[in-house]
Amino acid sequence: MRCPFCGSDETQVKDSRPAEDGASVRRRRECAACGGRFTTFERVQLRELMVVKNTGKRAPFDRDKLMRSILIALRKREFEPERVEQMVSGIVRRLEAMGENEIETIRVGELVMEGLAKLDAVAYVRYASVYKNFREAKDFEQFLGKMDDSEQE
């Protein structure tokens, strides 16, 4: 593992422990060259996923990009980081369990919205506004109206 501080390949694992309910391994490392300490995570990857965008372009699935988009929706909201990590891990597991190597962005977006709806209503609306490409205030009104209808059922 390359040191993020000096770029040296000479790093040592100082501590390893399960993380994310056993879904990954957290490793504390120390660089022999500069003495810097950092943490890495090791996760099981069942298959190499490709995301098919609306334009038809394909790109490798990026778990970190998924996490960043969720954290943007949660900006300035109180949340438990462990719950977000569990949500992202659950989304990734569901995508891998589909058995397909190529996943359309619409499916990823649906899973994120499903997770955010359970986690934080404001983040859910924020994500939906970008995901569904809201252009005007009435788009929000219609979406919120549908949310109210589904909560009453």
C-alpha positions in Angstrom: 0.0 0.0 0.0 1.4 3.4 -1.0 1.8 6.1 1.6 -0.6 9.0 0.9 1.9 11.4 2.4 5.2 10.6 0.7 4.3 8.0 -1.9 6.5 5.3 -0.4 5.6 1.6 -0.9 7.1 0.7 2.4 4.1 0.7 4.8 3.3 -1.7 7.6 0.0 -2.8 9.0 -0.1 -1.9 12.7 -3.6 -3.0 13.5 -6.5 -4.8 11.7 -10.1 -5.2 12.9 -13.4 -6.0 11.3 -15.5 -3.0 10.3 -19.0 -2.4 8.9 -20.5 -5.4 10.8 -17.8 -7.7 9.4 -18.3 -6.6 5.7 -14.8 -5.1 5.6 -11.5 -5.0 7.4 -10.1 -1.7 8.8 -6.3 -1.5 8.8 -4.1 1.1 10.5 -0.9 1.5 8.6 2.4 3.3 9.2 4.9 4.4 6.6 8.4 3.3 7.3 9.8 6.2 5.2 8.0 9.2 6.7 6.3 7.8 9.8 2.9 8.9 8.6 -0.1 6.9 9.8 -3.3 6.2 7.8 -6.3 3.9 7.6 -7.3 1.6 4.8 -10.4 -0.5 4.3 -10.5 -3.9 2.5 -13.9 -5.0 1.1 -15.0 -8.1 -0.8 -15.9 -7.4 -4.4 -18.0 -10.1 -6.1 -17.8 -8.8 -9.6 -16.5 -5.8 -11.6 -19.6 -3.6 -12.1 -20.0 -1.1 -14.9 -22.5 1.7 -14.8 -24.4 2.5 -18.0 -25.1 6.2 -18.1 -28.1 7.8 -19.8 -25.9 8.8 -22.7 -25.0 5.1 -23.2 -21.4 5.6 -22.0 -20.0 3.0 -19.6 -17.9 3.7 -16.6 -16.6 1.5 -13.8 -18.7 1.6 -10.7 -17.2 3.8 -8.1 -18.2 3.2 -4.5 -16.5 6.4 -3.3 -18.5 8.4 -5.9 -21.7 6.9 -4.6 -20.7 7.8 -1.0 -19.8 11.4 -2.0 -23.2 11.9 -3.7 -25.0 10.7 -0.6 -22.9 12.9 1.7 -23.7 15.9 -0.5 -27.4 15.2 0.0 -26.8 14.9 3.8 -24.7 18.1 4.0 -25.5 20.1 7.1 -27.8 17.4 8.4 -27.3 15.3 11.5 -26.7 11.7 10.7 -24.8 8.7 12.0 -21.8 7.9 9.7 -22.2 4.2 10.4 -25.7 4.2 9.1 -24.6 5.9 5.9 -21.7 3.3 5.5 -24.2 0.5 6.0 -26.6 2.0 3.5 -23.8 2.3 0.9 -22.6 -1.3 1.6 -26.2 -2.5 1.2 -26.6 -0.7 -2.1 -23.3 -2.2 -3.4 -24.4 -5.7 -2.2 -27.7 -5.4 -3.9 -26.1 -4.2 -7.2 -23.7 -7.2 -7.1 -26.5 -9.6 -6.2 -28.4 -8.6 -9.4 -26.0 -10.8 -11.3 -25.4 -8.3 -14.0 -22.0 -6.8 -14.8 -23.7 -3.6 -16.2 -26.1 -1.6 -14.1 -28.0 1.4 -15.4 -27.7 4.7 -13.5 -31.4 4.8 -13.0 -31.2 1.6 -10.9 -28.4 3.0 -8.7 -30.4 6.2 -8.3 -33.5 4.3 -7.2 -31.6 2.4 -4.6 -30.0 5.6 -3.3 -33.5 7.2 -3.1 -34.9 4.2 -1.3 -32.1 4.3 1.3 -32.3 8.1 1.8 -36.0 7.9 2.3 -35.4 5.7 5.3 -32.5 7.8 6.6 -33.4 11.5 6.2 -36.4 13.1 4.4 -34.5 16.3 3.6 -31.6 14.5 2.1 -34.1 12.4 0.2 -35.7 15.5 -1.4 -32.3 17.0 -2.1 -31.1 13.9 -3.9 -34.3 13.6 -5.8 -34.1 17.2 -7.0 -30.8 16.4 -8.7 -31.6 12.9 -9.7 -35.0 13.8 -11.2 -33.6 17.1 -12.6 -36.1 19.5 -11.0 -36.2 22.7 -12.9 -38.9 24.8 -11.1 -40.5 25.1 -7.7 -43.6 23.2 -9.0 -41.4 20.2 -9.6 -40.7 20.2 -5.8 -44.4 20.7 -5.0 -45.4 17.7 -7.2 -42.7 15.5 -5.7 -43.6 16.5 -2.1 -47.2 15.9 -2.9 -46.4 12.3 -4.0 -44.3 11.8 -0.9 -47.3 12.9 1.3 -49.6 10.5 -0.6 -47.2 7.5 -0.2 -46.8 8.2 3.6 -50.6 8.2 4.1 -51.0 4.8 2.5 
